[in-house]
Amino acid sequence: QVQLVESGGGLVQPGGSLRLSCAASGIIFTGYVMDWYRQAPGKQREFIAGISSAGHTNYADSVKGRFTISRDNAKNTVYLQMNSLKPEDTAVYYCNCWAGSGNEYWGQGTQVTVSS
């Protein structure tokens, strides 16, 4: 059974930082691209960062320079370091993984709220 379990969300003040984690089980981790998405209230889910098994990364323009995605293949875990957080970063953050075979899985999401 495949599981993606996010953690690390919470309430933070503008300008603050958070690190999200996503622990994967039930998959061959190195066979998957790992992505982070987010969904704000009333908005569509949007891609924000991705990392290949080799460590190649890409980011949405809205988070470039502030967020950093990384992965630890030995721990089957992907991270999202979020710095200089803004109120507009408030959303539920989801971990996603996908492979060239077409398999794709989602985590349950973790809430991030940026507010003073």
C-alpha positions in Angstrom: 0.0 0.0 0.0 1.4 3.3 -1.1 1.5 6.1 1.5 2.7 9.7 1.3 2.6 11.3 4.7 3.2 15.1 5.0 4.2 16.8 8.2 5.7 20.2 9.3 2.8 22.5 8.5 1.5 25.1 11.0 1.0 28.7 11.7 3.9 31.1 11.0 4.3 34.9 10.8 5.0 36.7 7.6 8.8 36.5 6.9 9.1 33.3 8.8 10.2 29.8 7.7 8.8 26.3 7.8 10.1 22.9 6.5 7.7 20.4 5.2 8.5 16.7 5.0 6.8 13.9 3.0 7.7 10.4 3.9 6.9 7.8 1.3 6.3 4.1 1.7 5.1 1.3 -0.6 7.0 2.6 -3.6 10.5 2.3 -5.0 11.3 5.9 -4.1 14.1 6.4 -6.6 11.8 5.5 -9.4 9.6 8.5 -8.8 9.7 12.3 -9.3 8.6 14.0 -6.2 6.5 17.2 -6.3 4.9 19.6 -4.0 1.6 21.3 -4.8 -0.6 23.6 -2.8 -4.3 24.6 -2.8 -5.5 27.8 -1.3 -9.2 28.3 -0.4 -11.3 28.9 -3.5 -8.3 28.3 -5.9 -7.1 25.4 -8.0 -4.3 23.2 -6.8 -1.0 24.5 -8.2 2.4 23.0 -8.8 5.1 24.7 -6.8 8.2 22.5 -6.8 9.5 19.2 -8.2 12.7 17.1 -7.9 13.8 14.1 -9.9 15.5 11.1 -8.5 18.8 12.5 -9.7 18.1 15.7 -7.9 17.1 18.0 -10.7 14.7 20.6 -9.5 12.2 23.1 -10.9 10.0 25.7 -9.2 6.9 27.8 -9.9 7.8 31.5 -10.4 5.8 32.4 -7.3 8.2 30.5 -5.0 11.5 30.6 -6.8 14.3 32.0 -4.6 12.2 31.4 -1.4 11.5 27.7 -1.4 13.9 24.8 -1.8 12.9 21.2 -2.5 15.3 18.4 -1.6 15.1 14.6 -1.2 16.8 12.0 0.9 16.6 8.7 -1.1 18.0 6.8 1.8 15.0 7.9 4.0 12.4 7.9 1.2 11.6 11.5 2.1 11.2 14.7 0.3 11.4 18.1 1.9 10.3 21.6 1.2 12.1 24.4 2.9 10.0 27.5 2.8 11.6 30.9 3.7 10.4 34.5 3.6 6.8 33.2 3.8 4.0 35.5 2.7 0.3 35.5 3.6 -0.4 34.4 0.0 1.5 31.2 0.7 -1.3 30.1 3.0 -2.7 26.9 1.6 -2.9 23.1 2.1 0.4 21.7 0.8 0.3 18.3 -0.9 3.1 15.8 -1.7 2.8 14.1 -5.0 4.9 11.4 -6.7 4.7 10.1 -10.3 6.6 7.7 -12.5 7.0 7.3 -16.2 4.8 4.2 -15.9 1.8 6.4 -15.2 1.6 5.6 -11.5 0.8 8.7 -9.5 0.0 9.2 -5.8 -1.0 12.0 -3.4 -0.6 12.7 0.2 -3.3 13.9 2.5 -2.0 17.4 2.7 -0.7 19.7 5.5 -2.0 23.1 6.3 0.3 26.1 6.2 -1.0 29.4 7.5 1.0 32.6 7.2 -0.5 35.3 9.4 0.5 37.8 12.0 
